[in-house]
Amino acid sequence: KATILHNPRCSKSREALALLTEAGAEVTIVEYLKTPPTADELRRLYAKAGLSPRDGLRKGEAQAKALVDADDATILAAMAADPILIERPLVETAKGVVIGRPPEAVRGIL
C-alpha cells in the first residue's frame, strides 16, 4: 500500500506513480492541489521522512521567497493554505515517506 500526494501535470509525479503501479503497490492517489493536506498531516509526513518542512518546500515558487526566514509552523501553515508550495510527489508506505525527486527514490520505501 502506498499514498502519493500527486499532481497529474507534473512529470516527476507521474513517473513516481508509474513506479509504484509497476511495483504492484495498491496506491491511494491524493491530488493535493484539490485536496490539500493539513499542516498537522504535513508535519507528520515530514517527521516520518526525517525531513524538515523547509526540505519539503518548493523553493522555486514565488510564494516561497517570503518564507526564507520563516519557522517550521509558518512554513507548514503556508503549505496547507497554498499547496503549490509542497514539493511533489510525496509518497508514504509502511516503510517510510520520501519526496519522489528523483522518482526512483520511491523504490527505497517499497
N, C-alpha and C positions, 0 to 999 in steps of 0.2 A: 504494500500500500504506500502511496505517495500523494502528497498535496503540493501543487505548484501554484504560486502566485504568478499568473500568466498574463502577458499582453500579446494577443494574437498578431499584432502588427510588428512585433519585434522578432527579428530572425534568430537571435540567441535564445529567446524564449521558445520559439517554435522548435529549434534544434534540441533543446533540453527536453521538451515534451516528447519529441520523437525518440530520444534515447530511452526515456522512461517506458514508453509504449513498447519499443523493441525489446526491452529487458523483461517484458511481461508484467510490469507493475500495474496494479489497479490504481488508476490516477484520478484524484479529485482535482478538477480544474477550477481555480478561483480567478476570475477576471477582475483583478484588484482595482482596476480603474473604474469598474462599475460597482463593485462591492469592496470598498476599502477596508483593510483590517484596522482594528482599533490600535491606539497607542500601546495598550497593555498586551495585545496579541503580538505586535511587532517587538516589544520588549522581550517577551517570552521566546520568540523565534531567534532573535539575535543572541540572547543569552545561551540558548541551546546550541547555536552555531559557534559560540565563543567569539562573537564579534560585537563591536560597539555600534550603536545606532549610526554614528558617523561613518563607519565602514559600509553601511547599507544605504548611504545617501548617494543619489545620482548627482554627483558634483558638477556635471556639465549643464544641469538645468539652471536657468536664470534665477529661479526662486531659491536655489541652494546657496547662492552667493551671500544672501542675507543671514545665513546660518553659520558663517565661518567661525564665529566666536561663541556659538550657542552651546548650552549644556545638553545632555542626553534627553532630558524630559522635553525640552523645547524642540529638539530635532524630531523626536517621536510624535509630538503633537502636530508638527508641521507636516510630517509624512501622512498621518491619519487624515488631516484636513485636505491635503493636496497630494494624492497618492502617486502622481507623476514623479515625485521625489524619491520613490522607493526603487532601488536598483533591482533589476529583474534579470532573470527569474529567480525567485526564492523558492527553494524546494525542501520539503520536510518528509522524512521517512522515520521509521522506528530507530534507525541508526544515527540520525542527526539531521542537521539543517545546513544547506550550502546556498550560496549565491551561484547560480549557474553561468558564471563568466570565468572561464570558458564553459560552454555547455557540458564538456566532458567531466567537469567537476562533480556532476550528479552521480557518476559511477561510483564515487567513493562512499556513497550512502545507500547503495542498493544492496 
